[in-house]
């Protein structure tokens, strides 16, 4: 059985002609992996489902690096994302989603907003034929756990005389009780009391 990376590389090789025929430049096969896209400063790109790092930032200066998000499993959708990233590998990433990128992407059959392209009907048919040739994308989706924000553990206490606000932890409220305000007034805890 093929690994997902082998499948992605075979799909990329098959789709290279689409990029070249659409006016893209020839390119050395990129390094393709499955992983969460990152921003240029290492922060997560919340909405990105694919990403191409230009060959200029690769150690060998020869090959782009492409990442496909591990939450996607539908073969044709994955190929459409991969095609978008292959256009970046061909024209470079300096133009962003404008100029040469837009021209080549649209000529391949990608449509919609250029930062979030989708395959047009003709391209969908081509990608479906390729899926039949390669088989389904051999990947089990990763479903990351969404962590809630912890928020502040500091509890608000407010003076009922002058309105002065202070924050304290539950530990100090339990051990020492409510403080007295600088004005001499008593302070009360705001919000739920545990």
Helices and strands as residue ranges (DSSP letters): H 4-21, E 31-34, E 50-53, G 55-57, E 65-68, H 75-91, H 100-108, E 110-111, G 114-116, E 118-119, H 121-134, E 155-159, E 165-168, H 170-176, E 187-189
